[in-house]
Amino acid sequence: MYHIFVNDKPIVLTTKVEREHGFKNYLLSKAHIGKVIKELNTTALKSVRLIGNKDEKLLKKFLKLLPNVVAGGGKVYNQHGDVLFIYRNEKWDLPKGKTEGKESIEETAIREVEEETGVTGLKITKALDTTYHIFKRNGKHKIKVTYWFEMTTDFDGKLYPQEKEGITKVAWLNKAEQAEALENSYANIKILV
């Protein structure tokens, strides 16, 4: 089962048909993705389920429905166990961004964290879940596929929000502060933190 978010409402990819209650079922092979997105954005539906035949083919089929944007990001811990957050578009988020040129996804994740926050000395410790969300640019919907990595750093310097990317704050947040920030964050970030 996969979750692709439209704002904070998921499109659930599954092979199981369930009785509709607060969500709608559609066949993945027949669904018009534009209509599905519009329905999630304009109705009280909590989610939509796209039903396919084989678990292993669900995501591959879905990703063919819209152009994909590949990104890398980091859940960064400092030596005190705090996590690095950014504040952009009036929401708390983790640093991430699109791949450039022929860089690996790991290189993308490290570069984006450095650019968006000013933090250096990053070391990837493990891969985290990949997240998916649909966004609209220039009147067209796209799927952002973000590969996330857990990282550590001993960095103890000044944090610099990348203002040209709309980031207004960067902060190391402890457990209590993370819980508060997640109340004003995105569903796919809540999965990671």
Secondary structure, DSSP 8 states (H G I E B T S, - for coil): -EEEEETTEEEEEES-----SSEEEEETTT--HHHHHHHHHHSS--EEEEE-S-HHHHHHHHHTSS-EEEEEEEEEE-TTS-EEEEEETTEEE--EEE--TT--HHHHHHHHHHHHH-----EEEEEEEEEEEEEEETTEEEEEEEEEEEEE----S-----GGGTEEEEEEE-HHHHHHHHTTS-HHHHHH-
